[in-house]
Amino acid sequence: MDARKRLDAALAYVGPGLADVAIAICCAEVGLEDYERGFELPKRSGKLMLKMALMRLSVHYGLQSTAATASFRMR
């Protein structure tokens, strides 16, 4: 029960749209291309969404500050 509460808190911090991406790709092991195709997103947008979700998770868990996530580079 505690693990579920911690997961729910983390996903609530990430936000509803980005949490869906994180769960689908990280937990359900759906590929980025499959996710984009399933939700009719533009190509390569899934990568950006996943990166934003993971950055929000890193802030939630205290791995980096919100100032560090204000500007990020895509590679």
PDB file as gemmi writes it, atoms N, CA and C in Angstrom:
CRYST1    1.000    1.000    1.000  90.00  90.00  90.00 P 1                      
ATOM      1  N   MET A   1       0.822  -1.190   0.000  1.00  0.00           N  
ATOM      2  CA  MET A   1       0.000   0.000   0.000  1.00  0.00           C  
ATOM      3  C   MET A   1       0.871   1.261   0.000  1.00  0.00           C  
ATOM      4  N   ASP A   2       1.952   1.246   0.758  1.00  0.00           N  
ATOM      5  CA  ASP A   2       2.828   2.423   0.804  1.00  0.00           C  
ATOM      6  C   ASP A   2       3.488   2.675  -0.547  1.00  0.00           C  
ATOM      7  N   ALA A   3       3.897   1.606  -1.201  1.00  0.00           N  
ATOM      8  CA  ALA A   3       4.528   1.763  -2.518  1.00  0.00           C  
ATOM      9  C   ALA A   3       3.537   2.359  -3.511  1.00  0.00           C  
ATOM     10  N   ARG A   4       2.301   1.940  -3.430  1.00  0.00           N  
ATOM     11  CA  ARG A   4       1.269   2.473  -4.331  1.00  0.00           C  
ATOM     12  C   ARG A   4       1.036   3.969  -4.074  1.00  0.00           C  
ATOM     13  N   LYS A   5       1.051   4.353  -2.786  1.00  0.00           N  
ATOM     14  CA  LYS A   5       0.875   5.762  -2.445  1.00  0.00           C  
ATOM     15  C   LYS A   5       2.042   6.597  -2.969  1.00  0.00           C  
ATOM     16  N   ARG A   6       3.267   6.070  -2.856  1.00  0.00           N  
ATOM     17  CA  ARG A   6       4.433   6.795  -3.357  1.00  0.00           C  
ATOM     18  C   ARG A   6       4.377   6.920  -4.875  1.00  0.00           C  
ATOM     19  N   LEU A   7       3.955   5.860  -5.549  1.00  0.00           N  
ATOM     20  CA  LEU A   7       3.820   5.906  -7.006  1.00  0.00           C  
ATOM     21  C   LEU A   7       2.755   6.912  -7.420  1.00  0.00           C  
ATOM     22  N   ASP A   8       1.626   6.887  -6.750  1.00  0.00           N  
ATOM     23  CA  ASP A   8       0.554   7.839  -7.067  1.00  0.00           C  
ATOM     24  C   ASP A   8       1.003   9.275  -6.847  1.00  0.00           C  
ATOM     25  N   ALA A   9       1.767   9.518  -5.774  1.00  0.00           N  
ATOM     26  CA  ALA A   9       2.264  10.867  -5.502  1.00  0.00           C  
ATOM     27  C   ALA A   9       3.235  11.314  -6.591  1.00  0.00           C  
ATOM     28  N   ALA A  10       4.107  10.425  -7.015  1.00  0.00           N  
ATOM     29  CA  ALA A  10       5.074  10.760  -8.068  1.00  0.00           C  
ATOM     30  C   ALA A  10       4.359  11.051  -9.383  1.00  0.00           C  
ATOM     31  N   LEU A  11       3.387  10.221  -9.748  1.00  0.00           N  
ATOM     32  CA  LEU A  11       2.659  10.427 -10.995  1.00  0.00           C  
ATOM     33  C   LEU A  11       1.794  11.686 -10.947  1.00  0.00           C  
ATOM     34  N   ALA A  12       1.262  12.000  -9.775  1.00  0.00           N  
ATOM     35  CA  ALA A  12       0.495  13.239  -9.625  1.00  0.00           C  
ATOM     36  C   ALA A  12       1.405  14.450  -9.816  1.00  0.00           C  
ATOM     37  N   TYR A  13       2.648  14.351  -9.324  1.00  0.00           N  
ATOM     38  CA  TYR A  13       3.595  15.456  -9.500  1.00  0.00           C  
ATOM     39  C   TYR A  13       3.969  15.625 -10.968  1.00  0.00           C  
ATOM     40  N   VAL A  14       4.127  14.529 -11.674  1.00  0.00           N  
ATOM     41  CA  VAL A  14       4.490  14.582 -13.094  1.00  0.00           C  
ATOM     42  C   VAL A  14       3.368  15.216 -13.905  1.00  0.00           C  
ATOM     43  N   GLY A  15       2.138  14.903 -13.571  1.00  0.00           N  
ATOM     44  CA  GLY A  15       0.991  15.461 -14.289  1.00  0.00           C  
ATOM     45  C   GLY A  15       0.312  14.396 -15.121  1.00  0.00           C  
ATOM     46  N   PRO A  16      -0.966  14.578 -15.415  1.00  0.00           N  
ATOM     47  CA  PRO A  16      -1.739  13.525 -16.075  1.00  0.00           C  
ATOM     48  C   PRO A  16      -1.252  13.154 -17.469  1.00  0.00           C  
ATOM     49  N   GLY A  17      -0.903  14.094 -18.293  1.00  0.00           N  
ATOM     50  CA  GLY A  17      -0.471  13.771 -19.654  1.00  0.00           C  
ATOM     51  C   GLY A  17       0.896  13.120 -19.687  1.00  0.00           C  
ATOM     52  N   LEU A  18       1.830  13.665 -18.932  1.00  0.00           N  
ATOM     53  CA  LEU A  18       3.179  13.118 -18.926  1.00  0.00           C  
ATOM     54  C   LEU A  18       3.262  11.815 -18.143  1.00  0.00           C  
ATOM     55  N   ALA A  19       2.407  11.657 -17.148  1.00  0.00           N  
ATOM     56  CA  ALA A  19       2.391  10.409 -16.387  1.00  0.00           C  
ATOM     57  C   ALA A  19       1.991   9.243 -17.290  1.00  0.00           C  
ATOM     58  N   ASP A  20       1.069   9.486 -18.201  1.00  0.00           N  
ATOM     59  CA  ASP A  20       0.646   8.438 -19.132  1.00  0.00           C  
ATOM     60  C   ASP A  20       1.817   7.970 -19.996  1.00  0.00           C  
ATOM     61  N   VAL A  21       2.629   8.920 -20.439  1.00  0.00           N  
ATOM     62  CA  VAL A  21       3.793   8.571 -21.259  1.00  0.00           C  
ATOM     63  C   VAL A  21       4.776   7.753 -20.446  1.00  0.00           C  
ATOM     64  N   ALA A  22       5.063   8.207 -19.229  1.00  0.00           N  
ATOM     65  CA  ALA A  22       6.024   7.517 -18.373  1.00  0.00           C  
ATOM     66  C   ALA A  22       5.576   6.087 -18.072  1.00  0.00           C  
ATOM     67  N   ILE A  23       4.310   5.915 -17.763  1.00  0.00           N  
ATOM     68  CA  ILE A  23       3.802   4.568 -17.449  1.00  0.00           C  
ATOM     69  C   ILE A  23       3.858   3.675 -18.677  1.00  0.00           C  
ATOM     70  N   ALA A  24       3.421   4.190 -19.816  1.00  0.00           N  
ATOM     71  CA  ALA A  24       3.381   3.376 -21.037  1.00  0.00           C  
ATOM     72  C   ALA A  24       4.779   2.940 -21.458  1.00  0.00           C  
ATOM     73  N   ILE A  25       5.731   3.854 -21.433  1.00  0.00           N  
ATOM     74  CA  ILE A  25       7.055   3.543 -21.957  1.00  0.00           C  
ATOM     75  C   ILE A  25       7.930   2.853 -20.919  1.00  0.00           C  
ATOM     76  N   CYS A  26       7.899   3.328 -19.673  1.00  0.00           N  
ATOM     77  CA  CYS A  26       8.785   2.767 -18.649  1.00  0.00           C  
ATOM     78  C   CYS A  26       8.225   1.503 -18.004  1.00  0.00           C  
ATOM     79  N   CYS A  27       6.944   1.459 -17.782  1.00  0.00           N  
ATOM     80  CA  CYS A  27       6.361   0.319 -17.072  1.00  0.00           C  
ATOM     81  C   CYS A  27       5.783  -0.735 -18.019  1.00  0.00           C  
ATOM     82  N   ALA A  28       5.022  -0.288 -19.003  1.00  0.00           N  
ATOM     83  CA  ALA A  28       4.377  -1.232 -19.917  1.00  0.00           C  
ATOM     84  C   ALA A  28       5.283  -1.608 -21.086  1.00  0.00           C  
ATOM     85  N   GLU A  29       6.457  -0.968 -21.149  1.00  0.00           N  
ATOM     86  CA  GLU A  29       7.453  -1.243 -22.181  1.00  0.00           C  
ATOM     87  C   GLU A  29       6.914  -1.081 -23.608  1.00  0.00           C  
ATOM     88  N   VAL A  30       6.106  -0.052 -23.793  1.00  0.00           N  
ATOM     89  CA  VAL A  30       5.637   0.304 -25.129  1.00  0.00           C  
ATOM     90  C   VAL A  30       6.739   1.148 -25.767  1.00  0.00           C  
ATOM     91  N   GLY A  31       7.047   0.905 -27.010  1.00  0.00           N  
ATOM     92  CA  GLY A  31       8.081   1.682 -27.689  1.00  0.00           C  
ATOM     93  C   GLY A  31       7.611   3.094 -27.990  1.00  0.00           C  
ATOM     94  N   LEU A  32       8.562   3.991 -28.146  1.00  0.00           N  
ATOM     95  CA  LEU A  32       8.221   5.385 -28.454  1.00  0.00           C  
ATOM     96  C   LEU A  32       7.405   5.501 -29.731  1.00  0.00           C  
ATOM     97  N   GLU A  33       7.831   4.802 -30.767  1.00  0.00           N  
ATOM     98  CA  GLU A  33       7.110   4.883 -32.038  1.00  0.00           C  
ATOM     99  C   GLU A  33       5.701   4.333 -31.916  1.00  0.00           C  
ATOM    100  N   ASP A  34       5.543   3.244 -31.176  1.00  0.00           N  
ATOM    101  CA  ASP A  34       4.211   2.665 -30.976  1.00  0.00           C  
ATOM    102  C   ASP A  34       3.320   3.615 -30.178  1.00  0.00           C  
ATOM    103  N   TYR A  35       3.899   4.274 -29.180  1.00  0.00           N  
ATOM    104  CA  TYR A  35       3.138   5.226 -28.383  1.00  0.00           C  
ATOM    105  C   TYR A  35       2.675   6.396 -29.247  1.00  0.00           C  
ATOM    106  N   GLU A  36       3.592   6.933 -30.032  1.00  0.00           N  
ATOM    107  CA  GLU A  36       3.237   8.053 -30.916  1.00  0.00           C  
ATOM    108  C   GLU A  36       2.157   7.649 -31.909  1.00  0.00           C  
ATOM    109  N   ARG A  37       2.297   6.476 -32.468  1.00  0.00           N  
ATOM    110  CA  ARG A  37       1.316   5.996 -33.443  1.00  0.00           C  
ATOM    111  C   ARG A  37      -0.042   5.780 -32.780  1.00  0.00           C  
ATOM    112  N   GLY A  38      -0.044   5.204 -31.572  1.00  0.00           N  
ATOM    113  CA  GLY A  38      -1.297   4.922 -30.871  1.00  0.00           C  
ATOM    114  C   GLY A  38      -2.074   6.164 -30.499  1.00  0.00           C  
ATOM    115  N   PHE A  39      -1.365   7.240 -30.187  1.00  0.00           N  
ATOM    116  CA  PHE A  39      -2.031   8.478 -29.798  1.00  0.00           C  
ATOM    117  C   PHE A  39      -2.014   9.519 -30.912  1.00  0.00           C  
ATOM    118  N   GLU A  40      -1.615   9.096 -32.107  1.00  0.00           N  
ATOM    119  CA  GLU A  40      -1.579   9.956 -33.291  1.00  0.00           C  
ATOM    120  C   GLU A  40      -0.797  11.246 -33.031  1.00  0.00           C  
ATOM    121  N   LEU A  41       0.393  11.078 -32.452  1.00  0.00           N  
ATOM    122  CA  LEU A  41       1.280  12.209 -32.178  1.00  0.00           C  
ATOM    123  C   LEU A  41       2.276  12.367 -33.314  1.00  0.00           C  
ATOM    124  N   PRO A  42       2.811  13.556 -33.486  1.00  0.00           N  
ATOM    125  CA  PRO A  42       3.859  13.735 -34.504  1.00  0.00           C  
ATOM    126  C   PRO A  42       5.090  12.904 -34.162  1.00  0.00           C  
ATOM    127  N   LYS A  43       5.840  12.522 -35.175  1.00  0.00           N  
ATOM    128  CA  LYS A  43       7.044  11.732 -34.947  1.00  0.00           C  
ATOM    129  C   LYS A  43       8.011  12.509 -34.065  1.00  0.00           C  
ATOM    130  N   ARG A  44       8.714  11.783 -33.234  1.00  0.00           N  
ATOM    131  CA  ARG A  44       9.719  12.285 -32.301  1.00  0.00           C  
ATOM    132  C   ARG A  44       9.149  13.126 -31.167  1.00  0.00           C  
ATOM    133  N   SER A  45       7.837  13.301 -31.093  1.00  0.00           N  
ATOM    134  CA  SER A  45       7.266  14.056 -29.978  1.00  0.00           C  
ATOM    135  C   SER A  45       7.240  13.211 -28.708  1.00  0.00           C  
ATOM    136  N   GLY A  46       7.176  11.905 -28.857  1.00  0.00           N  
ATOM    137  CA  GLY A  46       7.185  11.017 -27.702  1.00  0.00           C  
ATOM    138  C   GLY A  46       8.479  11.123 -26.919  1.00  0.00           C  
ATOM    139  N   LYS A  47       9.588  11.309 -27.625  1.00  0.00           N  
ATOM    140  CA  LYS A  47      10.893  11.454 -26.976  1.00  0.00           C  
ATOM    141  C   LYS A  47      10.910  12.702 -26.099  1.00  0.00           C  
ATOM    142  N   LEU A  48      10.384  13.794 -26.608  1.00  0.00           N  
ATOM    143  CA  LEU A  48      10.330  15.040 -25.847  1.00  0.00           C  
ATOM    144  C   LEU A  48       9.420  14.890 -24.631  1.00  0.00           C  
ATOM    145  N   MET A  49       8.275  14.272 -24.823  1.00  0.00           N  
ATOM    146  CA  MET A  49       7.341  14.080 -23.712  1.00  0.00           C  
ATOM    147  C   MET A  49       7.944  13.188 -22.637  1.00  0.00           C  
ATOM    148  N   LEU A  50       8.624  12.117 -23.054  1.00  0.00           N  
ATOM    149  CA  LEU A  50       9.247  11.215 -22.085  1.00  0.00           C  
ATOM    150  C   LEU A  50      10.349  11.936 -21.323  1.00  0.00           C  
ATOM    151  N   LYS A  51      11.127  12.742 -22.013  1.00  0.00           N  
ATOM    152  CA  LYS A  51      12.202  13.481 -21.351  1.00  0.00           C  
ATOM    153  C   LYS A  51      11.620  14.450 -20.318  1.00  0.00           C  
ATOM    154  N   MET A  52      10.547  15.133 -20.653  1.00  0.00           N  
ATOM    155  CA  MET A  52       9.923  16.045 -19.691  1.00  0.00           C  
ATOM    156  C   MET A  52       9.387  15.282 -18.485  1.00  0.00           C  
ATOM    157  N   ALA A  53       8.770  14.118 -18.725  1.00  0.00           N  
ATOM    158  CA  ALA A  53       8.239  13.310 -17.624  1.00  0.00           C  
ATOM    159  C   ALA A  53       9.361  12.839 -16.709  1.00  0.00           C  
ATOM    160  N   LEU A  54      10.465  12.385 -17.285  1.00  0.00           N  
ATOM    161  CA  LEU A  54      11.581  11.907 -16.471  1.00  0.00           C  
ATOM    162  C   LEU A  54      12.241  13.054 -15.714  1.00  0.00           C  
ATOM    163  N   MET A  55      12.278  14.238 -16.313  1.00  0.00           N  
ATOM    164  CA  MET A  55      12.826  15.390 -15.600  1.00  0.00           C  
ATOM    165  C   MET A  55      11.945  15.764 -14.414  1.00  0.00           C  
ATOM    166  N   ARG A  56      10.638  15.714 -14.604  1.00  0.00           N  
ATOM    167  CA  ARG A  56       9.724  16.000 -13.486  1.00  0.00           C  
ATOM    168  C   ARG A  56       9.884  14.961 -12.378  1.00  0.00           C  
ATOM    169  N   LEU A  57      10.074  13.695 -12.746  1.00  0.00           N  
ATOM    170  CA  LEU A  57      10.301  12.662 -11.738  1.00  0.00           C  
ATOM    171  C   LEU A  57      11.599  12.907 -10.975  1.00  0.00           C  
ATOM    172  N   SER A  58      12.631  13.345 -11.676  1.00  0.00           N  
ATOM    173  CA  SER A  58      13.905  13.605 -10.999  1.00  0.00           C  
ATOM    174  C   SER A  58      13.776  14.756 -10.007  1.00  0.00           C  
ATOM    175  N   VAL A  59      12.950  15.741 -10.314  1.00  0.00           N  
ATOM    176  CA  VAL A  59      12.704  16.828  -9.368  1.00  0.00           C  
ATOM    177  C   VAL A  59      11.905  16.307  -8.182  1.00  0.00           C  
ATOM    178  N   HIS A  60      10.894  15.494  -8.441  1.00  0.00           N  
ATOM    179  CA  HIS A  60      10.061  14.938  -7.367  1.00  0.00           C  
ATOM    180  C   HIS A  60      10.898  14.127  -6.381  1.00  0.00           C  
ATOM    181  N   TYR A  61      11.842  13.361  -6.891  1.00  0.00           N  
ATOM    182  CA  TYR A  61      12.670  12.520  -6.024  1.00  0.00           C  
ATOM    183  C   TYR A  61      13.907  13.246  -5.514  1.00  0.00           C  
ATOM    184  N   GLY A  62      14.039  14.546  -5.818  1.00  0.00           N  
ATOM    185  CA  GLY A  62      15.125  15.342  -5.276  1.00  0.00           C  
ATOM    186  C   GLY A  62      16.471  15.133  -5.941  1.00  0.00           C  
ATOM    187  N   LEU A  63      16.485  14.603  -7.149  1.00  0.00           N  
ATOM    188  CA  LEU A  63      17.739  14.363  -7.847  1.00  0.00           C  
ATOM    189  C   LEU A  63      18.266  15.611  -8.532  1.00  0.00           C  
ATOM    190  N   GLN A  64      17.391  16.560  -8.823  1.00  0.00           N  
ATOM    191  CA  GLN A  64      17.809  17.856  -9.365  1.00  0.00           C  
ATOM    192  C   GLN A  64      16.773  18.898  -8.998  1.00  0.00           C  
ATOM    193  N   SER A  65      17.190  20.151  -9.087  1.00  0.00           N  
ATOM    194  CA  SER A  65      16.298  21.243  -8.697  1.00  0.00           C  
ATOM    195  C   SER A  65      15.406  21.637  -9.868  1.00  0.00           C  
ATOM    196  N   THR A  66      14.388  22.390  -9.570  1.00  0.00           N  
ATOM    197  CA  THR A  66      13.494  22.859 -10.631  1.00  0.00           C  
ATOM    198  C   THR A  66      14.209  23.840 -11.544  1.00  0.00           C  
ATOM    199  N   ALA A  67      15.204  24.556 -11.018  1.00  0.00           N  
ATOM    200  CA  ALA A  67      15.961  25.495 -11.853  1.00  0.00           C  
ATOM    201  C   ALA A  67      16.753  24.754 -12.925  1.00  0.00           C  
ATOM    202  N   ALA A  68      17.240  23.559 -12.594  1.00  0.00           N  
ATOM    203  CA  ALA A  68      18.017  22.782 -13.563  1.00  0.00           C  
ATOM    204  C   ALA A  68      17.141  22.282 -14.692  1.00  0.00           C  
ATOM    205  N   THR A  69      15.864  22.101 -14.446  1.00  0.00           N  
ATOM    206  CA  THR A  69      14.969  21.586 -15.478  1.00  0.00           C  
ATOM    207  C   THR A  69      14.328  22.694 -16.297  1.00  0.00           C  
ATOM    208  N   ALA A  70      14.554  23.942 -15.902  1.00  0.00           N  
ATOM    209  CA  ALA A  70      13.933  25.050 -16.628  1.00  0.00           C  
ATOM    210  C   ALA A  70      14.413  25.118 -18.065  1.00  0.00           C  
ATOM    211  N   SER A  71      15.670  24.800 -18.277  1.00  0.00           N  
ATOM    212  CA  SER A  71      16.178  24.761 -19.647  1.00  0.00           C  
ATOM    213  C   SER A  71      16.862  23.420 -19.846  1.00  0.00           C  
ATOM    214  N   PHE A  72      16.504  22.753 -20.894  1.00  0.00           N  
ATOM    215  CA  PHE A  72      17.120  21.465 -21.167  1.00  0.00           C  
ATOM    216  C   PHE A  72      17.410  21.348 -22.653  1.00  0.00           C  
ATOM    217  N   ARG A  73      18.391  20.526 -22.954  1.00  0.00           N  
ATOM    218  CA  ARG A  73      18.793  20.329 -24.343  1.00  0.00           C  
ATOM    219  C   ARG A  73      18.323  18.976 -24.826  1.00  0.00           C  
ATOM    220  N   MET A  74      17.901  18.921 -26.057  1.00  0.00           N  
ATOM    221  CA  MET A  74      17.564  17.644 -26.692  1.00  0.00           C  
ATOM    222  C   MET A  74      18.759  17.208 -27.498  1.00  0.00           C  
ATOM    223  N   ARG A  75      19.059  15.937 -27.434  1.00  0.00           N  
ATOM    224  CA  ARG A  75      20.160  15.384 -28.244  1.00  0.00           C  
ATOM    225  C   ARG A  75      19.612  14.453 -29.265  1.00  0.00           C  
TER     226      ARG A  75                                                      
END                                                                             
